[in-house]
């Protein structure tokens, strides 16, 4: 995720580009704490029951 922040998000955030990282099996509170601790500036979204994740991945 450090590479996403530095190499992708930092270079693309001001363009017509969207990046959302899913926190599968994590709550909103966990995502907020993680984002603050790691100082990530790209959007993170909780997916506690893997609802979104399961639409794109099988494992």
C-alpha distance matrix in Angstrom:
0.0 3.8 5.3 4.9 6.3 8.7 9.8 9.9 10.1 12.1 14.4 14.9 15.0 18.7 19.7 20.6 17.0 15.1 11.6 11.4 9.0 11.4 11.8 14.4 17.1 16.0 18.3 18.1 18.8 16.0 13.4 15.1 15.2 11.6 10.7 13.6 12.9 9.5 10.9 8.4 10.9 9.9 11.7 10.9 13.9 15.5 17.0 19.0 21.4 19.1 21.3 19.0 17.1 20.6 21.6 19.3 18.8 21.4 19.7
3.8 0.0 3.8 5.4 5.1 6.2 8.3 9.7 9.9 10.7 13.2 14.7 14.9 18.3 19.7 21.3 18.1 16.7 13.6 14.0 12.1 14.9 15.1 17.9 20.4 19.0 21.0 20.4 20.6 18.0 15.5 16.5 16.2 12.7 11.5 13.5 12.5 8.7 9.8 8.0 10.6 10.7 13.4 13.3 16.7 18.5 20.4 22.3 24.9 22.7 25.0 22.6 20.8 24.3 25.3 22.9 22.5 25.1 23.3
5.3 3.8 0.0 3.8 5.4 5.1 5.4 7.1 8.8 9.8 11.3 12.8 14.0 17.3 18.1 19.7 16.5 15.8 12.9 14.2 12.8 15.8 16.8 19.3 22.3 21.3 23.4 22.9 23.6 21.0 18.3 19.4 19.6 16.1 14.6 16.9 16.2 12.4 13.0 10.7 12.4 11.7 14.6 14.9 18.2 20.3 21.8 24.1 26.2 23.7 25.7 23.0 21.0 24.4 24.9 22.2 21.9 24.7 23.2
4.9 5.4 3.8 0.0 3.8 5.6 5.5 4.9 5.9 8.2 9.8 10.3 11.1 14.7 15.3 16.5 13.1 12.0 9.1 10.5 9.6 13.1 14.7 17.3 20.5 19.5 21.4 20.6 21.7 19.5 16.4 17.6 18.4 15.2 13.2 15.9 16.1 12.4 12.4 9.3 10.3 8.7 11.3 12.0 15.2 17.7 19.2 21.9 24.0 21.3 22.9 20.0 18.5 22.0 22.2 19.6 19.8 22.9 21.9
6.3 5.1 5.4 3.8 0.0 3.8 6.0 6.0 5.0 6.0 8.8 9.9 9.8 13.2 14.8 16.5 13.5 12.5 10.0 11.3 10.8 14.3 15.5 18.7 21.6 19.9 21.3 20.0 20.7 18.9 15.7 16.1 16.8 13.9 11.4 13.5 13.9 10.3 9.4 6.6 7.3 6.9 10.3 11.6 15.3 18.0 20.1 22.7 25.3 23.1 24.6 21.8 20.7 24.4 24.6 22.4 22.8 26.0 24.9
8.7 6.2 5.1 5.6 3.8 0.0 3.8 6.0 6.3 5.4 7.6 10.0 10.8 13.6 15.1 17.5 14.9 14.8 12.8 14.7 14.4 17.9 19.1 22.2 25.1 23.5 25.0 23.7 24.3 22.3 19.3 19.5 19.9 17.0 14.6 16.2 16.2 12.6 11.6 9.6 10.1 10.3 13.9 15.4 19.1 21.8 23.8 26.4 28.9 26.5 28.1 25.2 23.9 27.5 27.7 25.1 25.5 28.6 27.4
9.8 8.3 5.4 5.5 6.0 3.8 0.0 3.8 6.3 6.3 6.4 8.6 10.7 13.4 14.0 16.1 13.5 14.0 12.3 14.8 14.8 18.4 20.1 22.8 26.0 24.9 26.7 25.5 26.6 24.5 21.4 22.0 22.8 19.7 17.4 19.4 19.5 15.8 15.1 12.5 12.7 11.9 15.2 16.8 20.1 22.9 24.5 27.3 29.4 26.7 28.0 24.9 23.5 26.8 26.7 23.8 24.3 27.5 26.6
9.9 9.7 7.1 4.9 6.0 6.0 3.8 0.0 3.8 5.7 5.5 6.0 8.1 11.1 11.2 12.8 9.9 10.3 8.8 11.7 12.4 16.1 18.4 21.0 24.4 23.4 25.0 23.7 25.2 23.5 20.0 20.8 22.1 19.2 16.7 19.1 19.8 16.3 15.3 12.1 11.6 9.8 12.7 14.6 17.7 20.7 22.2 25.3 27.2 24.4 25.4 22.0 21.0 24.3 23.8 21.1 22.0 25.4 25.0
10.1 9.9 8.8 5.9 5.0 6.3 6.3 3.8 0.0 3.8 5.4 5.1 5.3 8.8 9.9 11.6 8.8 8.6 7.3 10.0 11.2 15.0 17.2 20.2 23.4 22.0 23.0 21.3 22.7 21.4 17.8 18.1 19.7 17.2 14.2 16.5 17.7 14.5 12.9 9.6 8.2 6.6 9.8 12.3 15.6 18.9 20.8 23.9 26.2 23.8 24.6 21.3 20.8 24.3 23.9 21.7 22.8 26.3 26.0
12.1 10.7 9.8 8.2 6.0 5.4 6.3 5.7 3.8 0.0 3.8 5.7 5.9 8.3 10.3 13.0 11.1 11.7 10.9 13.6 14.6 18.4 20.3 23.5 26.5 24.7 25.6 23.7 24.7 23.5 20.0 19.7 21.0 18.7 15.6 17.0 18.2 15.0 12.8 10.4 8.8 8.8 12.4 15.1 18.6 21.9 24.1 27.1 29.6 27.3 28.2 25.0 24.5 28.1 27.6 25.5 26.5 30.0 29.5
14.4 13.2 11.3 9.8 8.8 7.6 6.4 5.5 5.4 3.8 0.0 3.8 6.2 7.6 8.4 11.4 10.0 11.7 11.8 15.0 16.5 20.3 22.6 25.5 28.8 27.4 28.4 26.6 27.9 26.7 23.1 23.1 24.6 22.2 19.0 20.7 21.8 18.6 16.6 14.0 12.3 11.6 14.9 17.6 20.8 24.3 26.1 29.3 31.5 28.9 29.6 26.1 25.6 29.0 28.2 25.7 27.0 30.6 30.3
14.9 14.7 12.8 10.3 9.9 10.0 8.6 6.0 5.1 5.7 3.8 0.0 3.8 5.6 5.4 7.8 6.2 8.3 9.1 12.7 14.8 18.5 21.3 24.1 27.5 26.2 27.1 25.1 26.9 25.9 22.2 22.3 24.3 22.1 18.9 21.0 22.5 19.5 17.5 14.4 12.2 10.5 13.1 16.1 18.9 22.5 24.2 27.6 29.5 26.9 27.1 23.6 23.5 26.8 25.6 23.4 25.1 28.8 28.9
15.0 14.9 14.0 11.1 9.8 10.8 10.7 8.1 5.3 5.9 6.2 3.8 0.0 3.8 5.5 7.7 6.3 7.2 8.3 11.3 13.8 17.3 19.9 23.0 26.1 24.5 24.9 22.6 24.2 23.7 20.0 19.7 21.9 20.2 16.7 18.5 20.6 18.0 15.5 12.5 9.6 8.2 10.5 14.0 16.8 20.5 22.6 25.9 28.1 25.9 26.0 22.6 22.9 26.4 25.3 23.6 25.4 29.1 29.3
18.7 18.3 17.3 14.7 13.2 13.6 13.4 11.1 8.8 8.3 7.6 5.6 3.8 0.0 3.8 6.9 7.5 9.6 11.5 14.6 17.3 20.8 23.4 26.5 29.6 27.9 28.0 25.4 27.1 26.9 23.2 22.5 24.9 23.4 19.8 21.2 23.5 21.1 18.3 15.7 12.5 11.5 13.6 17.2 19.8 23.6 25.7 29.2 31.3 29.2 29.0 25.6 26.1 29.5 28.1 26.5 28.7 32.4 32.8
19.7 19.7 18.1 15.3 14.8 15.1 14.0 11.2 9.9 10.3 8.4 5.4 5.5 3.8 0.0 3.8 5.4 8.6 11.3 14.7 17.7 21.1 24.1 26.8 30.1 28.8 29.2 26.9 28.9 28.6 24.8 24.6 27.2 25.5 22.0 23.9 26.1 23.5 21.0 18.0 15.1 13.3 15.0 18.4 20.6 24.4 26.0 29.6 31.4 28.9 28.5 24.9 25.5 28.5 26.8 25.0 27.4 31.2 31.9
20.6 21.3 19.7 16.5 16.5 17.5 16.1 12.8 11.6 13.0 11.4 7.8 7.7 6.9 3.8 0.0 3.8 7.1 10.5 13.7 17.0 20.0 23.3 25.7 29.1 28.1 28.4 26.2 28.7 28.5 24.7 24.8 27.7 26.1 22.8 25.0 27.4 24.9 22.7 19.4 16.5 14.1 14.9 18.0 19.6 23.3 24.6 28.3 29.7 27.2 26.3 22.7 23.6 26.4 24.3 22.8 25.5 29.2 30.4
17.0 18.1 16.5 13.1 13.5 14.9 13.5 9.9 8.8 11.1 10.0 6.2 6.3 7.5 5.4 3.8 0.0 3.8 6.8 10.2 13.4 16.5 19.9 22.2 25.6 24.7 25.4 23.4 25.9 25.4 21.6 22.1 24.9 22.9 19.9 22.5 24.6 21.9 20.1 16.6 14.2 11.2 12.0 14.9 16.6 20.2 21.4 25.1 26.6 23.9 23.4 19.7 20.2 23.2 21.4 19.7 22.2 25.9 26.8
15.1 16.7 15.8 12.0 12.5 14.8 14.0 10.3 8.6 11.7 11.7 8.3 7.2 9.6 8.6 7.1 3.8 0.0 3.8 6.6 10.1 13.0 16.3 18.6 22.0 21.1 21.6 19.8 22.4 21.9 18.2 18.9 21.8 20.0 17.1 19.9 22.1 19.7 18.2 14.6 12.3 8.9 8.8 11.4 12.9 16.4 17.7 21.4 22.9 20.4 19.9 16.3 17.0 20.2 18.6 17.2 19.6 23.3 24.1
11.6 13.6 12.9 9.1 10.0 12.8 12.3 8.8 7.3 10.9 11.8 9.1 8.3 11.5 11.3 10.5 6.8 3.8 0.0 3.8 6.6 9.9 13.1 15.5 19.0 18.1 19.1 17.6 20.0 19.1 15.3 16.5 19.1 16.9 14.3 17.4 19.2 16.7 15.7 11.9 10.5 6.8 6.8 8.6 10.6 14.0 15.2 18.8 20.5 17.9 18.0 14.6 14.7 18.1 17.2 15.5 17.4 21.0 21.4
11.4 14.0 14.2 10.5 11.3 14.7 14.8 11.7 10.0 13.6 15.0 12.7 11.3 14.6 14.7 13.7 10.2 6.6 3.8 0.0 3.8 6.4 9.7 12.1 15.5 14.5 15.4 14.1 16.7 15.8 12.2 13.8 16.5 14.5 12.4 15.8 17.7 15.6 15.0 11.5 10.6 7.0 5.1 5.6 6.9 10.2 11.5 15.1 16.9 14.6 14.8 11.6 11.9 15.6 15.1 13.9 15.6 19.1 19.3
9.0 12.1 12.8 9.6 10.8 14.4 14.8 12.4 11.2 14.6 16.5 14.8 13.8 17.3 17.7 17.0 13.4 10.1 6.6 3.8 0.0 3.8 6.6 9.3 12.6 11.8 13.4 12.7 15.1 13.5 10.1 12.4 14.5 12.0 10.7 14.4 15.6 13.6 13.9 10.5 11.0 7.8 6.4 4.7 6.2 8.6 9.8 13.0 15.0 12.7 13.8 11.1 10.4 14.2 14.6 13.3 14.1 17.3 16.9
11.4 14.9 15.8 13.1 14.3 17.9 18.4 16.1 15.0 18.4 20.3 18.5 17.3 20.8 21.1 20.0 16.5 13.0 9.9 6.4 3.8 0.0 3.8 5.7 9.1 8.8 10.6 10.8 13.5 11.9 9.1 12.1 14.2 12.1 11.8 15.5 16.5 15.1 16.0 13.1 13.9 11.1 8.8 5.8 5.0 5.9 6.2 9.3 11.2 9.0 10.4 8.2 7.6 11.4 12.4 11.8 12.3 15.1 14.6
11.8 15.1 16.8 14.7 15.5 19.1 20.1 18.4 17.2 20.3 22.6 21.3 19.9 23.4 24.1 23.3 19.9 16.3 13.1 9.7 6.6 3.8 0.0 3.8 6.3 5.3 7.8 8.8 10.9 8.7 6.7 10.3 11.8 9.8 10.5 14.0 14.6 13.8 15.3 13.2 14.7 12.7 10.5 6.9 6.0 4.8 5.5 7.3 10.0 8.6 11.0 10.1 9.1 12.5 14.4 14.2 13.9 16.0 14.7
14.4 17.9 19.3 17.3 18.7 22.2 22.8 21.0 20.2 23.5 25.5 24.1 23.0 26.5 26.8 25.7 22.2 18.6 15.5 12.1 9.3 5.7 3.8 0.0 3.8 5.4 8.5 10.6 12.9 10.7 9.7 13.5 14.7 12.9 14.2 17.5 17.9 17.2 19.0 16.9 18.4 16.2 13.9 10.3 8.6 6.3 4.6 5.4 7.0 5.4 8.5 8.5 7.0 9.7 12.3 12.4 11.6 13.0 11.8
17.1 20.4 22.3 20.5 21.6 25.1 26.0 24.4 23.4 26.5 28.8 27.5 26.1 29.6 30.1 29.1 25.6 22.0 19.0 15.5 12.6 9.1 6.3 3.8 0.0 3.8 6.9 10.1 11.8 9.7 10.1 13.8 14.5 13.3 15.3 18.2 18.3 18.4 20.5 18.9 20.7 18.9 16.5 12.8 10.7 7.4 5.8 3.7 5.7 6.2 9.5 10.8 9.7 11.5 14.6 15.3 14.2 14.8 13.2
16.0 19.0 21.3 19.5 19.9 23.5 24.9 23.4 22.0 24.7 27.4 26.2 24.5 27.9 28.8 28.1 24.7 21.1 18.1 14.5 11.8 8.8 5.3 5.4 3.8 0.0 3.8 6.8 8.1 6.0 6.6 10.1 10.8 10.1 12.1 14.8 15.1 15.6 17.5 16.3 18.0 16.8 14.4 10.6 8.9 5.6 6.2 4.7 8.2 9.1 11.7 12.5 12.0 14.4 17.0 17.6 16.9 18.1 16.6
18.3 21.0 23.4 21.4 21.3 25.0 26.7 25.0 23.0 25.6 28.4 27.1 24.9 28.0 29.2 28.4 25.4 21.6 19.1 15.4 13.4 10.6 7.8 8.5 6.9 3.8 0.0 3.8 5.4 5.2 6.3 8.7 10.0 10.6 12.3 14.3 15.4 16.5 17.8 16.9 18.1 17.2 14.4 11.0 8.8 5.5 7.1 5.6 9.3 11.0 12.8 13.7 14.2 16.6 18.7 19.8 19.7 21.0 19.9
18.1 20.4 22.9 20.6 20.0 23.7 25.5 23.7 21.3 23.7 26.6 25.1 22.6 25.4 26.9 26.2 23.4 19.8 17.6 14.1 12.7 10.8 8.8 10.6 10.1 6.8 3.8 0.0 3.8 5.5 5.1 6.2 8.6 9.9 10.5 12.3 14.2 15.4 15.9 15.0 15.7 15.0 12.1 9.3 7.3 5.4 8.5 8.5 12.1 13.3 14.4 14.6 15.6 18.4 20.0 21.0 21.4 23.2 22.3
18.8 20.6 23.6 21.7 20.7 24.3 26.6 25.2 22.7 24.7 27.9 26.9 24.2 27.1 28.9 28.7 25.9 22.4 20.0 16.7 15.1 13.5 10.9 12.9 11.8 8.1 5.4 3.8 0.0 3.8 5.5 5.2 6.2 8.6 9.9 10.7 12.2 14.3 15.0 15.1 16.3 16.4 14.1 11.4 10.5 8.8 11.7 11.0 14.7 16.2 17.7 18.1 18.7 21.5 23.4 24.2 24.2 25.9 24.6
16.0 18.0 21.0 19.5 18.9 22.3 24.5 23.5 21.4 23.5 26.7 25.9 23.7 26.9 28.6 28.5 25.4 21.9 19.1 15.8 13.5 11.9 8.7 10.7 9.7 6.0 5.2 5.5 3.8 0.0 3.8 5.5 5.2 6.1 8.5 9.9 10.5 12.1 13.7 13.7 15.6 15.6 13.7 10.6 10.2 8.3 10.9 10.1 13.9 14.8 17.1 17.3 17.2 20.1 22.3 22.6 22.2 23.7 22.0
13.4 15.5 18.3 16.4 15.7 19.3 21.4 20.0 17.8 20.0 23.1 22.2 20.0 23.2 24.8 24.7 21.6 18.2 15.3 12.2 10.1 9.1 6.7 9.7 10.1 6.6 6.3 5.1 5.5 3.8 0.0 3.8 5.5 5.1 6.0 8.5 9.8 10.5 11.5 10.7 12.3 11.9 9.9 6.8 7.0 6.3 9.7 10.2 13.9 14.1 16.0 15.5 15.5 18.8 20.5 20.5 20.5 22.6 21.2
15.1 16.5 19.4 17.6 16.1 19.5 22.0 20.8 18.1 19.7 23.1 22.3 19.7 22.5 24.6 24.8 22.1 18.9 16.5 13.8 12.4 12.1 10.3 13.5 13.8 10.1 8.7 6.2 5.2 5.5 3.8 0.0 3.8 5.5 5.2 6.1 8.5 10.0 10.1 10.1 11.2 11.8 10.1 8.2 9.0 9.2 12.8 13.4 17.2 17.6 19.1 18.5 18.9 22.2 23.6 23.7 24.0 26.2 25.0
15.2 16.2 19.6 18.4 16.8 19.9 22.8 22.1 19.7 21.0 24.6 24.3 21.9 24.9 27.2 27.7 24.9 21.8 19.1 16.5 14.5 14.2 11.8 14.7 14.5 10.8 10.0 8.6 6.2 5.2 5.5 3.8 0.0 3.8 5.5 5.2 6.0 8.6 9.7 10.7 12.8 14.0 13.1 11.0 12.1 11.7 15.0 15.0 18.7 19.3 21.4 21.0 20.8 24.1 25.9 25.8 25.6 27.5 25.8
11.6 12.7 16.1 15.2 13.9 17.0 19.7 19.2 17.2 18.7 22.2 22.1 20.2 23.4 25.5 26.1 22.9 20.0 16.9 14.5 12.0 12.1 9.8 12.9 13.3 10.1 10.6 9.9 8.6 6.1 5.1 5.5 3.8 0.0 3.8 5.5 5.1 6.0 8.1 8.5 11.3 12.1 11.7 9.4 11.2 11.1 14.1 14.5 18.1 17.9 20.3 19.6 18.9 22.3 24.1 23.6 23.1 25.1 23.2
10.7 11.5 14.6 13.2 11.4 14.6 17.4 16.7 14.2 15.6 19.0 18.9 16.7 19.8 22.0 22.8 19.9 17.1 14.3 12.4 10.7 11.8 10.5 14.2 15.3 12.1 12.3 10.5 9.9 8.5 6.0 5.2 5.5 3.8 0.0 3.8 5.5 5.3 5.5 5.3 7.6 8.8 8.8 7.5 10.2 11.4 14.7 15.9 19.5 19.0 20.9 19.5 19.2 22.8 24.1 23.4 23.5 26.0 24.5
13.6 13.5 16.9 15.9 13.5 16.2 19.4 19.1 16.5 17.0 20.7 21.0 18.5 21.2 23.9 25.0 22.5 19.9 17.4 15.8 14.4 15.5 14.0 17.5 18.2 14.8 14.3 12.3 10.7 9.9 8.5 6.1 5.2 5.5 3.8 0.0 3.8 5.6 4.9 7.0 8.9 11.3 11.6 10.9 13.4 14.4 17.9 18.7 22.4 22.3 24.2 23.0 22.8 26.4 27.8 27.2 27.3 29.7 28.0
12.9 12.5 16.2 16.1 13.9 16.2 19.5 19.8 17.7 18.2 21.8 22.5 20.6 23.5 26.1 27.4 24.6 22.1 19.2 17.7 15.6 16.5 14.6 17.9 18.3 15.1 15.4 14.2 12.2 10.5 9.8 8.5 6.0 5.1 5.5 3.8 0.0 3.8 5.6 8.2 11.1 13.4 14.1 13.0 15.4 16.0 19.1 19.6 23.2 23.0 25.4 24.3 23.6 27.1 28.8 28.0 27.5 29.7 27.6
9.5 8.7 12.4 12.4 10.3 12.6 15.8 16.3 14.5 15.0 18.6 19.5 18.0 21.1 23.5 24.9 21.9 19.7 16.7 15.6 13.6 15.1 13.8 17.2 18.4 15.6 16.5 15.4 14.3 12.1 10.5 10.0 8.6 6.0 5.3 5.6 3.8 0.0 3.8 5.6 9.1 11.1 12.6 11.8 14.8 15.9 18.8 19.8 23.2 22.4 24.8 23.3 22.3 25.9 27.4 26.1 25.7 28.0 26.0
10.9 9.8 13.0 12.4 9.4 11.6 15.1 15.3 12.9 12.8 16.6 17.5 15.5 18.3 21.0 22.7 20.1 18.2 15.7 15.0 13.9 16.0 15.3 19.0 20.5 17.5 17.8 15.9 15.0 13.7 11.5 10.1 9.7 8.1 5.5 4.9 5.6 3.8 0.0 3.8 6.3 9.3 11.2 11.5 14.9 16.6 19.9 21.3 24.8 23.9 25.8 24.0 23.5 27.2 28.3 27.0 27.2 29.8 28.2
8.4 8.0 10.7 9.3 6.6 9.6 12.5 12.1 9.6 10.4 14.0 14.4 12.5 15.7 18.0 19.4 16.6 14.6 11.9 11.5 10.5 13.1 13.2 16.9 18.9 16.3 16.9 15.0 15.1 13.7 10.7 10.1 10.7 8.5 5.3 7.0 8.2 5.6 3.8 0.0 3.8 5.8 8.1 8.7 12.4 14.7 17.7 19.7 22.9 21.6 23.2 21.1 20.6 24.4 25.1 23.7 24.1 27.0 25.7
10.9 10.6 12.4 10.3 7.3 10.1 12.7 11.6 8.2 8.8 12.3 12.2 9.6 12.5 15.1 16.5 14.2 12.3 10.5 10.6 11.0 13.9 14.7 18.4 20.7 18.0 18.1 15.7 16.3 15.6 12.3 11.2 12.8 11.3 7.6 8.9 11.1 9.1 6.3 3.8 0.0 3.8 6.6 8.7 12.3 15.3 18.4 20.8 23.9 22.6 23.7 21.2 21.3 25.1 25.3 24.1 25.0 28.2 27.4
9.9 10.7 11.7 8.7 6.9 10.3 11.9 9.8 6.6 8.8 11.6 10.5 8.2 11.5 13.3 14.1 11.2 8.9 6.8 7.0 7.8 11.1 12.7 16.2 18.9 16.8 17.2 15.0 16.4 15.6 11.9 11.8 14.0 12.1 8.8 11.3 13.4 11.1 9.3 5.8 3.8 0.0 3.8 6.6 10.1 13.4 16.1 19.0 21.7 20.0 20.8 18.1 18.1 21.9 21.9 20.6 21.8 25.1 24.6
11.7 13.4 14.6 11.3 10.3 13.9 15.2 12.7 9.8 12.4 14.9 13.1 10.5 13.6 15.0 14.9 12.0 8.8 6.8 5.1 6.4 8.8 10.5 13.9 16.5 14.4 14.4 12.1 14.1 13.7 9.9 10.1 13.1 11.7 8.8 11.6 14.1 12.6 11.2 8.1 6.6 3.8 0.0 3.8 6.6 10.2 13.0 16.0 18.6 17.2 17.7 15.1 15.7 19.4 19.4 18.7 20.1 23.3 23.1
10.9 13.3 14.9 12.0 11.6 15.4 16.8 14.6 12.3 15.1 17.6 16.1 14.0 17.2 18.4 18.0 14.9 11.4 8.6 5.6 4.7 5.8 6.9 10.3 12.8 10.6 11.0 9.3 11.4 10.6 6.8 8.2 11.0 9.4 7.5 10.9 13.0 11.8 11.5 8.7 8.7 6.6 3.8 0.0 3.8 6.9 9.7 12.5 15.3 14.0 15.0 12.9 13.2 16.9 17.5 17.0 17.9 20.9 20.3
13.9 16.7 18.2 15.2 15.3 19.1 20.1 17.7 15.6 18.6 20.8 18.9 16.8 19.8 20.6 19.6 16.6 12.9 10.6 6.9 6.2 5.0 6.0 8.6 10.7 8.9 8.8 7.3 10.5 10.2 7.0 9.0 12.1 11.2 10.2 13.4 15.4 14.8 14.9 12.4 12.3 10.1 6.6 3.8 0.0 3.8 6.5 9.5 12.2 11.3 11.8 10.1 11.1 14.6 15.2 15.5 16.6 19.3 19.1
15.5 18.5 20.3 17.7 18.0 21.8 22.9 20.7 18.9 21.9 24.3 22.5 20.5 23.6 24.4 23.3 20.2 16.4 14.0 10.2 8.6 5.9 4.8 6.3 7.4 5.6 5.5 5.4 8.8 8.3 6.3 9.2 11.7 11.1 11.4 14.4 16.0 15.9 16.6 14.7 15.3 13.4 10.2 6.9 3.8 0.0 3.8 5.9 9.0 8.9 10.0 9.5 10.4 13.4 14.8 15.6 16.1 18.2 17.7
17.0 20.4 21.8 19.2 20.1 23.8 24.5 22.2 20.8 24.1 26.1 24.2 22.6 25.7 26.0 24.6 21.4 17.7 15.2 11.5 9.8 6.2 5.5 4.6 5.8 6.2 7.1 8.5 11.7 10.9 9.7 12.8 15.0 14.1 14.7 17.9 19.1 18.8 19.9 17.7 18.4 16.1 13.0 9.7 6.5 3.8 0.0 3.8 5.7 5.2 6.4 6.6 7.4 9.9 11.7 12.9 13.2 15.0 14.7
19.0 22.3 24.1 21.9 22.7 26.4 27.3 25.3 23.9 27.1 29.3 27.6 25.9 29.2 29.6 28.3 25.1 21.4 18.8 15.1 13.0 9.3 7.3 5.4 3.7 4.7 5.6 8.5 11.0 10.1 10.2 13.4 15.0 14.5 15.9 18.7 19.6 19.8 21.3 19.7 20.8 19.0 16.0 12.5 9.5 5.9 3.8 0.0 3.8 5.7 7.7 9.4 9.7 11.4 13.9 15.4 15.0 16.0 15.2
21.4 24.9 26.2 24.0 25.3 28.9 29.4 27.2 26.2 29.6 31.5 29.5 28.1 31.3 31.4 29.7 26.6 22.9 20.5 16.9 15.0 11.2 10.0 7.0 5.7 8.2 9.3 12.1 14.7 13.9 13.9 17.2 18.7 18.1 19.5 22.4 23.2 23.2 24.8 22.9 23.9 21.7 18.6 15.3 12.2 9.0 5.7 3.8 0.0 3.8 5.4 8.4 8.7 9.1 11.8 13.9 13.4 13.7 13.5
19.1 22.7 23.7 21.3 23.1 26.5 26.7 24.4 23.8 27.3 28.9 26.9 25.9 29.2 28.9 27.2 23.9 20.4 17.9 14.6 12.7 9.0 8.6 5.4 6.2 9.1 11.0 13.3 16.2 14.8 14.1 17.6 19.3 17.9 19.0 22.3 23.0 22.4 23.9 21.6 22.6 20.0 17.2 14.0 11.3 8.9 5.2 5.7 3.8 0.0 3.8 5.6 5.0 5.8 8.7 10.2 9.8 10.6 10.5
21.3 25.0 25.7 22.9 24.6 28.1 28.0 25.4 24.6 28.2 29.6 27.1 26.0 29.0 28.5 26.3 23.4 19.9 18.0 14.8 13.8 10.4 11.0 8.5 9.5 11.7 12.8 14.4 17.7 17.1 16.0 19.1 21.4 20.3 20.9 24.2 25.4 24.8 25.8 23.2 23.7 20.8 17.7 15.0 11.8 10.0 6.4 7.7 5.4 3.8 0.0 3.8 5.6 5.5 6.9 9.6 10.4 11.5 12.7
19.0 22.6 23.0 20.0 21.8 25.2 24.9 22.0 21.3 25.0 26.1 23.6 22.6 25.6 24.9 22.7 19.7 16.3 14.6 11.6 11.1 8.2 10.1 8.5 10.8 12.5 13.7 14.6 18.1 17.3 15.5 18.5 21.0 19.6 19.5 23.0 24.3 23.3 24.0 21.1 21.2 18.1 15.1 12.9 10.1 9.5 6.6 9.4 8.4 5.6 3.8 0.0 3.8 5.5 5.5 7.3 9.1 11.3 12.7
17.1 20.8 21.0 18.5 20.7 23.9 23.5 21.0 20.8 24.5 25.6 23.5 22.9 26.1 25.5 23.6 20.2 17.0 14.7 11.9 10.4 7.6 9.1 7.0 9.7 12.0 14.2 15.6 18.7 17.2 15.5 18.9 20.8 18.9 19.2 22.8 23.6 22.3 23.5 20.6 21.3 18.1 15.7 13.2 11.1 10.4 7.4 9.7 8.7 5.0 5.6 3.8 0.0 3.8 5.5 5.7 6.0 8.4 9.2
20.6 24.3 24.4 22.0 24.4 27.5 26.8 24.3 24.3 28.1 29.0 26.8 26.4 29.5 28.5 26.4 23.2 20.2 18.1 15.6 14.2 11.4 12.5 9.7 11.5 14.4 16.6 18.4 21.5 20.1 18.8 22.2 24.1 22.3 22.8 26.4 27.1 25.9 27.2 24.4 25.1 21.9 19.4 16.9 14.6 13.4 9.9 11.4 9.1 5.8 5.5 5.5 3.8 0.0 3.8 5.4 5.2 6.2 8.1
21.6 25.3 24.9 22.2 24.6 27.7 26.7 23.8 23.9 27.6 28.2 25.6 25.3 28.1 26.8 24.3 21.4 18.6 17.2 15.1 14.6 12.4 14.4 12.3 14.6 17.0 18.7 20.0 23.4 22.3 20.5 23.6 25.9 24.1 24.1 27.8 28.8 27.4 28.3 25.1 25.3 21.9 19.4 17.5 15.2 14.8 11.7 13.9 11.8 8.7 6.9 5.5 5.5 3.8 0.0 3.8 6.1 8.0 10.8
19.3 22.9 22.2 19.6 22.4 25.1 23.8 21.1 21.7 25.5 25.7 23.4 23.6 26.5 25.0 22.8 19.7 17.2 15.5 13.9 13.3 11.8 14.2 12.4 15.3 17.6 19.8 21.0 24.2 22.6 20.5 23.7 25.8 23.6 23.4 27.2 28.0 26.1 27.0 23.7 24.1 20.6 18.7 17.0 15.5 15.6 12.9 15.4 13.9 10.2 9.6 7.3 5.7 5.4 3.8 0.0 3.8 7.0 9.6
18.8 22.5 21.9 19.8 22.8 25.5 24.3 22.0 22.8 26.5 27.0 25.1 25.4 28.7 27.4 25.5 22.2 19.6 17.4 15.6 14.1 12.3 13.9 11.6 14.2 16.9 19.7 21.4 24.2 22.2 20.5 24.0 25.6 23.1 23.5 27.3 27.5 25.7 27.2 24.1 25.0 21.8 20.1 17.9 16.6 16.1 13.2 15.0 13.4 9.8 10.4 9.1 6.0 5.2 6.1 3.8 0.0 3.8 5.8
21.4 25.1 24.7 22.9 26.0 28.6 27.5 25.4 26.3 30.0 30.6 28.8 29.1 32.4 31.2 29.2 25.9 23.3 21.0 19.1 17.3 15.1 16.0 13.0 14.8 18.1 21.0 23.2 25.9 23.7 22.6 26.2 27.5 25.1 26.0 29.7 29.7 28.0 29.8 27.0 28.2 25.1 23.3 20.9 19.3 18.2 15.0 16.0 13.7 10.6 11.5 11.3 8.4 6.2 8.0 7.0 3.8 0.0 3.8
19.7 23.3 23.2 21.9 24.9 27.4 26.6 25.0 26.0 29.5 30.3 28.9 29.3 32.8 31.9 30.4 26.8 24.1 21.4 19.3 16.9 14.6 14.7 11.8 13.2 16.6 19.9 22.3 24.6 22.0 21.2 25.0 25.8 23.2 24.5 28.0 27.6 26.0 28.2 25.7 27.4 24.6 23.1 20.3 19.1 17.7 14.7 15.2 13.5 10.5 12.7 12.7 9.2 8.1 10.8 9.6 5.8 3.8 0.0
